[in-house]
Amino acid sequence: MTRQKSFKRLVRTRMEKTGESYSAARASLLAADAPRGDVALTVSDEVIRQRTGSGWEEWFDRLDEWGAADRPHRDVARWVAEQLGIEPLAWNAQAVTVNYERARGGRQVGEHADGFTITTTKTMAVGVERLFDACVDARLRATWLPEGELRERTATRPRAARFDWGDGATRVHLTFLAKGDAKSTLALEHVRLADAAQAERMKAFWRERVATLKAMLEQG
């Protein structure tokens, strides 16, 4: 079979929507650039490679070869989880599965079995422990998220934290990746959103808030 069949289909779909060249559309997808025409991956190739050991093109190839296109979401997520040695509901397994399904037209942007999910990532010129504290310490968090409604569920310093949002119907998951002594990446995921409209609002909200966090930390 043709290698990268599903990924190439996604690139060409983006080309049709945006007018980009093949190379530009591919680069935009791998960077998880903001969607134009709703054709984008939820996290960058760099992040998914750090989280799973493989990039998007490799995952799409493996899923095509396994026959994922003809299988239900549950079976695909279980297969991905087995490759990674994790639970099917874990973020890594769901991220790979949902992005693959979206690429083949099986789901709306951000749609999961339990609602809609939005993600945003940002690399900052600060150490990972400082970034973690700025997000998890309630006093520090109030400086960039004054209107926030986060209630901590679990936290593992300096790797990850999970929160209830608002009335608890939705949740926010944070993952922190060290990229050196003075550079780190925040990957934020807001899950269980009711519909595409709410997902779009929260996507814009979190992008603006995370940009504010970056500016605050990098300005010292």
Secondary structure per residue as TSV (DSSP state, phi and psi in degrees):
chain	resnum	aa	ss	phi	psi
A	1	M	-	360.0	160.3
A	2	T	-	-70.0	130.3
A	3	R	T	-67.8	147.6
A	4	Q	T	59.0	33.3
A	5	K	H	-59.5	-50.8
A	6	S	H	-70.4	-38.5
A	7	F	H	-66.7	-41.1
A	8	K	H	-63.2	-36.3
A	9	R	H	-61.7	-41.5
A	10	L	H	-64.9	-41.2
A	11	V	H	-61.0	-45.3
A	12	R	H	-67.4	-35.2
A	13	T	H	-62.8	-42.4
A	14	R	H	-64.9	-40.5
A	15	M	H	-56.4	-43.9
A	16	E	H	-65.0	-35.8
A	17	K	H	-77.3	-35.3
A	18	T	H	-110.0	-19.3
A	19	G	-	81.2	6.8
A	20	E	-	-71.3	157.1
A	21	S	-	-70.7	168.1
A	22	Y	H	-58.9	-47.3
A	23	S	H	-64.9	-38.2
A	24	A	H	-68.9	-41.6
A	25	A	H	-64.8	-41.3
A	26	R	H	-62.3	-46.2
A	27	A	H	-62.6	-39.7
A	28	S	H	-64.4	-42.1
A	29	L	H	-62.8	-47.2
A	30	L	H	-66.8	-25.5
A	31	A	T	-87.5	-4.5
A	32	A	T	56.5	43.4
A	33	D	-	-63.0	155.5
A	34	A	-	-51.7	134.5
A	35	P	-	-66.2	138.2
A	36	R	S	-117.5	119.3
A	37	G	S	74.0	20.2
A	38	D	S	59.9	34.1
A	39	V	-	-118.9	96.7
A	40	A	-	-162.9	155.1
A	41	L	-	-86.2	152.8
A	42	T	S	-77.5	-26.8
A	43	V	S	-137.3	158.4
A	44	S	-	-72.0	163.7
A	45	D	H	-60.3	-37.3
A	46	E	H	-61.7	-45.5
A	47	V	H	-67.4	-46.7
A	48	I	H	-66.5	-30.9
A	49	R	H	-69.0	-40.6
A	50	Q	H	-65.4	-37.6
A	51	R	H	-78.8	-30.6
A	52	T	H	-123.6	-13.0
A	53	G	S	89.5	-4.7
A	54	S	S	-136.0	151.2
A	55	G	-	-88.6	177.6
A	56	W	H	-63.1	-43.5
A	57	E	H	-63.3	-38.3
A	58	E	H	-64.7	-44.6
A	59	W	H	-62.8	-43.6
A	60	F	H	-63.1	-40.5
A	61	D	H	-58.7	-49.4
A	62	R	H	-64.0	-40.2
A	63	L	H	-68.4	-40.8
A	64	D	H	-58.8	-47.5
A	65	E	H	-65.5	-32.2
A	66	W	H	-76.3	-20.3
A	67	G	T	94.4	27.9
A	68	A	G	-62.7	-27.2
A	69	A	G	-59.1	-26.8
A	70	D	G	-104.9	13.9
A	71	R	S	-118.6	152.7
A	72	P	-	-70.8	161.4
A	73	H	H	-52.7	-45.5
A	74	R	H	-59.8	-42.6
A	75	D	H	-68.0	-38.7
A	76	V	H	-66.0	-46.1
A	77	A	H	-61.9	-37.8
A	78	R	H	-65.7	-41.7
A	79	W	H	-64.4	-45.9
A	80	V	H	-59.6	-44.2
A	81	A	H	-61.1	-38.7
A	82	E	H	-64.1	-37.5
A	83	Q	H	-64.0	-31.1
A	84	L	H	-97.4	-11.5
A	85	G	T	71.3	36.6
A	86	I	S	-131.1	179.8
A	87	E	-	-78.5	147.6
A	88	P	T	-59.8	-27.8
A	89	L	T	-87.4	-2.1
A	90	A	S	-64.4	152.9
A	91	W	H	-55.4	-45.9
A	92	N	H	-59.5	-44.9
A	93	A	H	-66.2	-41.9
A	94	Q	H	-69.7	-38.5
A	95	A	H	-62.0	-46.2
A	96	V	H	-63.7	-46.7
A	97	T	H	-64.1	-48.8
A	98	V	H	-67.2	-39.9
A	99	N	H	-65.5	-37.2
A	100	Y	H	-64.5	-45.4
A	101	E	H	-63.0	-40.5
A	102	R	H	-61.8	-40.7
A	103	A	H	-61.6	-28.9
A	104	R	T	-96.4	7.4
A	105	G	T	82.7	15.0
A	106	G	S	-87.6	-12.8
A	107	R	S	-144.1	155.6
A	108	Q	-	-73.6	165.2
A	109	V	T	-57.8	123.4
A	110	G	T	79.8	0.6
A	111	E	E	-81.2	132.1
A	112	H	E	-127.3	175.2
A	113	A	T	-62.9	-30.0
A	114	D	T	-105.1	19.3
A	115	G	E	126.5	-163.8
A	116	F	E	-97.4	150.2
A	117	T	E	-129.4	138.2
A	118	I	E	-121.0	152.6
A	119	T	E	-136.2	153.5
A	120	T	E	-149.5	145.0
A	121	T	E	-129.5	150.7
A	122	K	E	-152.2	130.2
A	123	T	E	-96.1	135.4
A	124	M	E	-129.6	150.0
A	125	A	S	-86.7	58.8
A	126	V	S	-144.9	157.6
A	127	G	-	-67.7	156.6
A	128	V	H	-66.0	-33.8
A	129	E	H	-68.8	-37.7
A	130	R	H	-66.1	-40.7
A	131	L	H	-62.9	-45.1
A	132	F	H	-57.1	-49.6
A	133	D	H	-62.0	-38.5
A	134	A	H	-64.2	-24.7
A	135	C	H	-94.8	-32.0
A	136	V	H	-99.5	-34.6
A	137	D	S	-70.3	118.3
A	138	A	H	-59.3	-37.5
A	139	R	H	-66.7	-44.5
A	140	L	H	-69.3	-38.1
A	141	R	H	-62.1	-33.2
A	142	A	T	-63.7	-19.4
A	143	T	T	-73.3	-22.7
A	144	W	T	-122.7	-9.2
A	145	L	-	-133.7	60.5
A	146	P	T	-64.8	-28.7
A	147	E	T	-95.1	10.9
A	148	G	-	-68.7	154.1
A	149	E	-	-128.1	43.6
A	150	L	E	-88.6	134.3
A	151	R	E	-126.5	119.2
A	152	E	E	-64.8	135.1
A	153	R	E	-103.5	-54.7
A	154	T	E	-145.4	155.2
A	155	A	E	-153.1	137.2
A	156	T	E	-126.2	103.3
A	157	R	T	-76.0	132.7
A	158	P	T	-107.9	41.8
A	159	R	T	-101.9	-42.0
A	160	A	E	-160.2	158.0
A	161	A	E	-152.8	147.2
A	162	R	E	-128.9	141.3
A	163	F	E	-136.5	151.3
A	164	D	E	-82.4	147.4
A	165	W	E	-118.5	131.5
A	166	G	T	61.2	-123.4
A	167	D	T	-81.4	3.5
A	168	G	T	92.4	-0.5
A	169	A	T	-70.1	-27.0
A	170	T	E	-123.8	164.5
A	171	R	E	-135.0	154.8
A	172	V	E	-121.0	126.4
A	173	H	E	-114.4	131.9
A	174	L	E	-118.6	134.9
A	175	T	E	-125.0	136.3
A	176	F	E	-117.9	128.1
A	177	L	E	-121.2	120.2
A	178	A	E	-74.9	136.4
A	179	K	-	-128.1	31.1
A	180	G	S	129.3	178.6
A	181	D	T	-67.1	-28.7
A	182	A	T	-130.8	34.9
A	183	K	-	-154.4	134.9
A	184	S	E	-155.4	162.5
A	185	T	E	-122.0	135.4
A	186	L	E	-102.8	125.6
A	187	A	E	-112.2	116.3
A	188	L	E	-110.3	135.6
A	189	E	E	-131.6	125.4
A	190	H	E	-112.1	116.5
A	191	V	E	-114.2	164.4
A	192	R	E	68.2	28.0
A	193	L	E	-72.2	148.2
A	194	A	S	-70.1	-39.2
A	195	D	S	-157.3	178.0
A	196	A	H	-63.8	-34.5
A	197	A	H	-65.4	-45.4
A	198	Q	H	-64.1	-39.3
A	199	A	H	-61.0	-41.2
A	200	E	H	-65.3	-40.6
A	201	R	H	-63.5	-44.5
A	202	M	H	-71.9	-30.9
A	203	K	H	-60.3	-48.1
A	204	A	H	-64.6	-41.4
A	205	F	H	-59.5	-50.0
A	206	W	H	-70.9	-34.2
A	207	R	H	-60.0	-43.8
A	208	E	H	-67.7	-41.1
A	209	R	H	-68.5	-41.2
A	210	V	H	-68.3	-35.3
A	211	A	H	-63.3	-38.2
A	212	T	H	-64.6	-42.2
A	213	L	H	-59.3	-46.8
A	214	K	H	-58.5	-47.7
A	215	A	H	-62.0	-42.5
A	216	M	H	-63.0	-46.4
A	217	L	H	-68.7	-42.1
A	218	E	H	-74.9	-20.2
A	219	Q	T	-86.1	-6.0
A	220	G	-	80.8	360.0
